């Protein structure tokens, strides 16, 4: 659960910093923004696939979405 949460949350930042350091700061910022968008889409898909329709109107944090997803997809 913590690995999936940290991957969704921190991977855009780490990849953006790494690419900004290796290549160019503007390319790093572009990758950070793009990967933040991808992370949001993945989180949204996890939310749609795991949270029941009646409870989707409530706001959930990323950790709560990961908990719902893992409990519905991995745990039997």
Secondary structure as UniProt FT lines:
FT   HELIX           2..22
FT   HELIX           25..50
FT   HELIX           53..55
FT   TURN            56..57
FT   HELIX           62..73
//
